[in-house]
């Protein structure tokens, strides 16, 4: 289901996706689908954020970022642009 959604967005012209969730298993499922699309289309990329309920800022994990709140995501996205 996720791959079909990502494929439809790719077909609409989107080449970069930011996905946030508070459950690591959802991030893993999204990552697996996104990797399949990335293998198919070299110009597709994505970034994952695991949201916690605190003000811990943002930490880079192995294949996702861990963040305390949405403001940390916004700050990080502006820094990465």
SVG drawing of the C-alpha trace seen along z (x, -y; Angstrom):
<svg xmlns="http://www.w3.org/2000/svg" viewBox="-2 -27 26 30">
<polyline fill="none" stroke="black" stroke-width="0.4" points="0.0,0.0 2.8,-2.4 4.7,-1.7 1.5,-2.4 1.1,-5.7 4.7,-6.7 4.6,-5.6 1.5,-7.8 3.3,-10.8 6.4,-10.1 4.2,-10.1 2.8,-13.5 6.4,-14.8 7.5,-14.5 11.1,-13.4 11.7,-13.9 9.6,-12.8 9.8,-13.6 8.0,-11.1 7.4,-11.5 5.9,-8.9 6.0,-8.1 6.2,-4.4 9.5,-2.8 7.7,0.1 5.9,-2.4 9.2,-4.1 10.6,-0.7 7.7,0.2 7.9,-3.2 11.7,-2.9 11.3,0.5 8.8,-0.8 10.8,-4.0 13.9,-1.9 12.1,0.1 11.1,-3.1 14.7,-4.5 16.1,-1.4 13.6,-1.9 14.2,-5.6 17.6,-7.0 16.3,-10.6 13.9,-9.6 15.0,-10.3 13.5,-10.5 14.1,-11.4 12.5,-9.8 11.8,-11.3 10.9,-9.4 8.9,-11.9 9.2,-11.7 7.1,-13.6 9.8,-15.8 12.1,-18.7 15.3,-16.6 16.2,-18.4 17.2,-16.1 19.6,-13.1 20.8,-11.4 20.2,-7.6 21.3,-4.9 18.6,-5.5 16.3,-8.1 16.4,-11.2 15.0,-11.1 13.3,-14.4 11.5,-15.7 9.0,-17.9 7.9,-19.3 9.8,-22.5 13.1,-20.4 12.1,-18.9 11.4,-22.3 14.7,-23.6 16.6,-20.6 14.9,-20.8 15.8,-24.5 19.4,-23.6 19.6,-20.8 18.2,-22.9"/>
</svg>
